[in-house]
Amino acid sequence: MTLEFPRKSTLAHPPSLHPSYTSTVLRAPKKPLIIVPHTLSELTGPVYGHDKVTETDSDLTRQHDGEPQGERIIVTGRVLDEDGRPVPNALVELWQANAAGRYVHSRDQHPAPLDPNFTGAGRYVTGEDGRYRFTTVKPGAYPWRNHHNAWRPAHIHFSVFGPSFLSRLVTQMYFPGDPLFPFDPIFNGIHDAKARERLISRFDLDTTVPEWALGYQFDIVLRGREATPMEEPHEH
Amino acid sequence: MSTDRPDGISPSQTVGPFFHYGLTPGSAYPKVPVTVDGQVAAQGTPGERIVVTGRVFDGEGTPVPDAMIEIWQADAEGRYAHPADGRARASNSFMGFGRSDTLADGTYRFETIKPGRTPGLNGGEQAPHLLVAVFGRGMLKHLYTRIYFDGEPSNATDAILNLVPSDRRQTLIARREGSTYRLDIRLQGDGETVFFEI
């Protein structure tokens, strides 16, 4: 079987071991990964929960009785493959801290206020154009004790199911111009500067809704299927 | 073909320690409506009902309490609930996908059915297996592995298992205890699990 999904694409990912992110030191495998050919197991992938996603799942400002505190934002973009083709019917899940930089998570001990009107979790299933859209609030930065005076840049976690288990992706979206970028080991675990930039959303005035919310565009790019191999025309 | 071809794929980032309410909320976060968990097969799903469980450990043998395991598997007849598997499917709702976070002692757990043999390379058949993705704090990208089942004669001829050096294959084969299959996942160090690049 020929490989349908290129492997070189995955060079964009950070290495498992990135010592300045201290938790990687004991959690990164030491033995090399074993390269496996793609079987039906890898080329298929889950389609679950898509039919249960409702409108308020993607509007994090309407999941409670009142409105959450903070700067309301719209985050939208397309799920694409690396050839620029939209990925329809992709389940996009996100989760994030509130405007004060606190997760609703039971183990988050950061002494910033919890917001009774904000959970910070949402879902969307992309349409034919691969587009998704969330309404939420801008998450705050927060300290995380990885090193002295460590603060995570504001970010939103994204979990995406593409068409196969090998296109499964969990990533983070950042905000343009964040002064914390040079100091964040998680962001800088991605060695290629251009690849890092793909995780920074773009402020977009056209997405911005007057008198109501700022807008950001963030495309998520998954591995793409290679085109059917063709004999290239050539001269002898 | 679109003209705005991206420069490359979006790089992976860790799920961090606080993914639970977004990805594995269970009953702990009732405002999060859609969930998937370790109950992979509904009652009545055809096949042999099994529990697949184990613990996740780091390089010092310490349990990892903030990992998330996802499994993807075929049904009892070896068919995937996905359009790329074009074989006719009996009318059942088995989706083949499960998610489990790890407990304080590193335990993950799935209740599912044992998968059948699936199509493999060059017209061959694979031994029954689960595809596994491991996520967690301290993991900038998820790791892929597989879980095979002890006592399966087809393990001996499985093309993927045979890519693994024989002295490491046992890290992929779950040990049977009644209807429970047990396999620990060691991210690093002694008995390190075999991870795959796919």
Interface residues (C-beta under 8 A of the other chain):
Chain A: M1 R7 S9 T10 A12 H13 P14 P15 S16 H18 Y21 T22 S23 T24 V25 L26 R27 A28 P29 K30 K31 L33 I34 I35 V36 P37 H38 T39 L40 S41 E42 L43 T44 G45 P46 V47 Y48 G49 K52 V53 T54 D57 Q63 H64 L80 E82 D83 G84 R85 P86 E93 L94 W95 Y103 V104 H105 S106 R107 D108 T119 G120 A121 R123 H157 S159 P163 S164 F165 L166 R168 L169 V170 T171 Q172 I186 F187 G189 I190 D192 K194 A195 R196 R198 L199 D219 I220 V221 L222 R223
Chain B: M1 S2 T3 D4 R5 P6 D7 G8 I9 S10 P11 S12 Q13 T14 V15 G16 P17 F18 F19 H20 Y21 G22 L23 P25 A28 Y29 K31 V32 P33 V34 T35 V36 D58 G59 E60 T62 V64 E70 W72 A74 Y80 A81 H82 A84 D85 M95 G96 F97 T118 P119 G120 L121 N122 Q126 H129 L131 A133 F135 G136 R137 G138 M139 L140 K141 H142 L143 Y144 A159 I160 L163 V164 R168 L187 Q188 G189 E192 T193 V194 F195 F196 E197 I198
